[in-house]
Amino acid sequence: MKKMIAALVVTTGVTVFPLTSYSQEQQGCFMVDSNGRSIDLGALCGESSGSSVSGIYIIPIKRREGGTPVIDVTFNGEETFEMLFDTGATGTAINPQMAKTLGVQTEGTILVDTASQNAVPFPYGRLNSVAAGGMTVNNLRVGISPALSLGLLGQDFYGNHDVTIKENTIEIRARTKAK
């Protein structure tokens, strides 16, 4: 009778407290917070900072606007804003409120072709650093567009990498050079 009770407890335990296992799609030392964002713990695990694993960066997608992924981007190591990960944008653009918060100094004007108009003049400035998913680009020129509610992270950030947009993440991989 004791064996039957033990079997019943184990069966009940499995039913009441099911074990869930997860595969680790992202390599490296990280944790996922309650919002599904990956937090790089590489420094705690002895990895070099900045990369999840040798040139692979994982950026969580917060939501989508018109099908375009919205991600968190950190500027100058301090301020984080939501931005569109825009595969159609050659350059990165921010709105005037972001520029004000970041203290961007206007350096001049550039002509930009937008989806609706060609040769639109935008002021531009520079940011010390722009980072997402552990990847950082320094001294990045950004256009300042009054028409944007969210900024656009463009190809000047990730253009020399391979990009895979998945359901909930964007994976950026350093390109390997052909030998």
Secondary structure, 3 states (H helix, E strand, C coil): CHHHHHHHHHHHHHHHCCCCCCCCCCCCCEEECCCCCEEECCCCCCCCCCCCECCEEEEECCEEECCEEEEEEEECCCEEEEEEECCCCCCEEECHHHHHHHCCCCCEEEEECCCCCCCEEEEEEEEEEEEECCEEEEEEEEEECCCCCCEEECHHHHCCEEEEECCCEEEEEECCCCC
